[in-house]
Amino acid sequence: MLYKDFGNTGCKVSAIALGTWGIGGAGWDTYDDEVRLDAIAAAVEQGINLIDTAPAYNAGAAEKLVGTALERWGLRDKVFLTTKTGNEFIDGKYVRNGRPERVLSLCQESLDRLRTDVIDLLLVHWPDPNVPFNETFAALRQLKEEGKVRHIGVSNFSREQMEEARQYCQIEAYQPQYSMVSRKSEELCRWATEQGMGVMAYGTLGGGILTGRYRTVQEFAPMDSRNRFYPFFKEPLFSQVMELVQVLEQIAAEHGGTPAQAALQWTAARSFVSTCLVGAQTRARVEENTKAFDWSLTEEECKRLDQAVEKAAL
Ligand SMILES: NC(=O)c1ccc[n+]([C@@H]2O[C@H](COP(=O)([O-])OP(=O)(O)OC[C@H]3O[C@@H](n4cnc5c(N)ncnc54)[C@H](OP(=O)(O)O)[C@@H]3O)[C@@H](O)[C@H]2O)c1
């Protein structure tokens, strides 16, 4: 495993982190809880030291599984535990809520589900346009003062929103979507890095499309994240991404590796990415992904991948 500085926090985080949106059990493929718990254990065994979760991942179900795994195998001290606030999953819908009283009560619920007394990093999941930032971030400051949260960050914020939030509270981390097929946040990632924030890229496998596991356009349920959240699973983007996947496959095959490993290596090599969040629900997937640094892309292969990424122009 490769470890990188997490902004100015003084913490080192694994360049691959475990994402738990799928593990929550809504919007992705279904597995038994024991399979999901084993994936969490495998992640820590393979050197992952950052787990990313959220109350919005199936209304607390992901946090509960993370809490169970950490307690069952005594792993809490090995993990930089990240969860979120300001966004909930109610009756199958994502609902933003940055009201200070809910930020405070939701944090207590997260602590209970995660079976811990401190959250290493609490992120505002999405900005709530209906609540002034000074109110939301005052609640976050309070949580830090009370020792319930160690660091505070934001996800899916614009630069203006981050600059405003910083007036009320120290912002130490930024979590945007960033991958070979989603580079719109690149400039903001560079800026956040210059500001000393840790950058957590999410969707680094493009929702799984960069693994080479999809060959044709498939139908997913309306609330499946591959239908609702990531746009690459439909044309015209699907065909554009397939060209890139072919290059990933050719290069990975030269090393006895996999396209997912090549994609993760490419993303982790960006100086403005502290960690790549990867959602994986089985031990086998976690083990494949965490072997990304067991081989290295050559300079020539990096150039080929850069060209393929530019050509995909996503
Ligand atoms: N802040 C935000 O707004 C936000 C938004 C999205 C995501 N996130 C975070 O970022 C994490 C990662 O993003 P994501 O989960 O949306 O997308 P992702 O990691 O790009 O892709 C997840 C998909 O890839 C599949 N996969 C993983 N490794 C694989 C492998 N080696 N071979 C084949 N398939 C593989 C997973 O399959 P299985 O499910 O079958 O294992 C799942 O279908 C999330 O879990 C969450 O923690 C945050």
The ligand as an SDF file (V2000), in Angstrom:
LIG
                    3D

 48 52  0  0  0  0  0  0  0  0999 V2000
  -19.3330   12.5270   -1.2040 N   0  0  0  0  0  0  0  0  0  0  0  0
  -20.1330   12.0650   -2.1170 C   0  0  0  0  0  0  0  0  0  0  0  0
  -21.0930   12.7190   -2.5530 O   0  0  0  0  0  0  0  0  0  0  0  0
  -19.8680   10.6940   -2.6730 C   0  0  0  0  0  0  0  0  0  0  0  0
  -20.5120   10.2860   -3.8570 C   0  0  0  0  0  0  0  0  0  0  0  0
  -20.1940    9.0130   -4.3620 C   0  0  0  0  0  0  0  0  0  0  0  0
  -19.3230    8.2020   -3.6880 C   0  0  0  0  0  0  0  0  0  0  0  0
  -18.7370    8.6180   -2.5130 N   0  0  0  0  0  0  0  0  0  0  0  0
  -17.8140    7.7470   -1.7580 C   0  0  0  0  0  0  0  0  0  0  0  0
  -16.8290    7.2360   -2.6460 O   0  0  0  0  0  0  0  0  0  0  0  0
  -16.8800    5.8010   -2.6450 C   0  0  0  0  0  0  0  0  0  0  0  0
  -16.4700    5.2540   -3.9970 C   0  0  0  0  0  0  0  0  0  0  0  0
  -17.3790    5.6370   -5.0100 O   0  0  0  0  0  0  0  0  0  0  0  0
  -18.5120    4.6590   -5.5580 P   0  0  0  0  0  0  0  0  0  0  0  0
  -18.6480    3.5000   -4.6430 O   0  0  0  0  0  0  0  0  0  0  0  0
  -19.7060    5.5010   -5.8140 O   0  0  0  0  0  0  0  0  0  0  0  0
  -17.9440    4.2360   -6.9780 O   0  0  0  0  0  0  0  0  0  0  0  0
  -16.6420    3.4220   -7.4370 P   0  0  0  0  0  0  0  0  0  0  0  0
  -15.8010    3.0950   -6.2810 O   0  0  0  0  0  0  0  0  0  0  0  0
  -16.0570    4.1510   -8.5800 O   0  0  0  0  0  0  0  0  0  0  0  0
  -17.3170    2.0890   -8.0320 O   0  0  0  0  0  0  0  0  0  0  0  0
  -18.0260    1.1880   -7.2340 C   0  0  0  0  0  0  0  0  0  0  0  0
  -18.4080    0.0090   -8.1160 C   0  0  0  0  0  0  0  0  0  0  0  0
  -17.2040   -0.6300   -8.5500 O   0  0  0  0  0  0  0  0  0  0  0  0
  -17.3070   -2.0260   -8.3130 C   0  0  0  0  0  0  0  0  0  0  0  0
  -15.9580   -2.5500   -8.0880 N   0  0  0  0  0  0  0  0  0  0  0  0
  -15.0480   -2.1570   -7.1700 C   0  0  0  0  0  0  0  0  0  0  0  0
  -13.8980   -2.8490   -7.3100 N   0  0  0  0  0  0  0  0  0  0  0  0
  -14.1030   -3.7130   -8.3290 C   0  0  0  0  0  0  0  0  0  0  0  0
  -13.2960   -4.6820   -8.9570 C   0  0  0  0  0  0  0  0  0  0  0  0
  -12.0400   -4.8820   -8.5780 N   0  0  0  0  0  0  0  0  0  0  0  0
  -13.8370   -5.4080   -9.9890 N   0  0  0  0  0  0  0  0  0  0  0  0
  -15.1060   -5.1990  -10.4050 C   0  0  0  0  0  0  0  0  0  0  0  0
  -15.9150   -4.2880   -9.8530 N   0  0  0  0  0  0  0  0  0  0  0  0
  -15.4200   -3.5380   -8.8150 C   0  0  0  0  0  0  0  0  0  0  0  0
  -18.2150   -2.1560   -7.1190 C   0  0  0  0  0  0  0  0  0  0  0  0
  -18.7620   -3.4370   -7.1200 O   0  0  0  0  0  0  0  0  0  0  0  0
  -19.4480   -4.1430   -5.8500 P   0  0  0  0  0  0  0  0  0  0  0  0
  -20.4120   -3.1540   -5.2780 O   0  0  0  0  0  0  0  0  0  0  0  0
  -20.1160   -5.3180   -6.4700 O   0  0  0  0  0  0  0  0  0  0  0  0
  -18.3440   -4.5070   -4.9070 O   0  0  0  0  0  0  0  0  0  0  0  0
  -19.2390   -1.0590   -7.4250 C   0  0  0  0  0  0  0  0  0  0  0  0
  -20.2100   -1.5480   -8.3430 O   0  0  0  0  0  0  0  0  0  0  0  0
  -18.3130    5.4900   -2.1940 C   0  0  0  0  0  0  0  0  0  0  0  0
  -18.4550    4.1490   -1.7570 O   0  0  0  0  0  0  0  0  0  0  0  0
  -18.4980    6.5220   -1.1230 C   0  0  0  0  0  0  0  0  0  0  0  0
  -17.8420    6.1440    0.0700 O   0  0  0  0  0  0  0  0  0  0  0  0
  -18.9790    9.8530   -2.0150 C   0  0  0  0  0  0  0  0  0  0  0  0
  1  2  1  0
  2  3  2  0
  2  4  1  0
  4  5  1  0
  4 48  2  0
  5  6  2  0
  6  7  1  0
  7  8  2  0
  8  9  1  0
  8 48  1  0
  9 10  1  0
  9 46  1  0
 10 11  1  0
 11 12  1  0
 11 44  1  0
 12 13  1  0
 13 14  1  0
 14 15  2  0
 14 16  1  0
 14 17  1  0
 17 18  1  0
 18 19  2  0
 18 20  1  0
 18 21  1  0
 21 22  1  0
 22 23  1  0
 23 24  1  0
 23 42  1  0
 24 25  1  0
 25 26  1  0
 25 36  1  0
 26 27  1  0
 26 35  1  0
 27 28  2  0
 28 29  1  0
 29 30  1  0
 29 35  2  0
 30 31  1  0
 30 32  2  0
 32 33  1  0
 33 34  2  0
 34 35  1  0
 36 37  1  0
 36 42  1  0
 37 38  1  0
 38 39  2  0
 38 40  1  0
 38 41  1  0
 42 43  1  0
 44 45  1  0
 44 46  1  0
 46 47  1  0
M  CHG  2   8   1  16  -1
M  END
$$$$
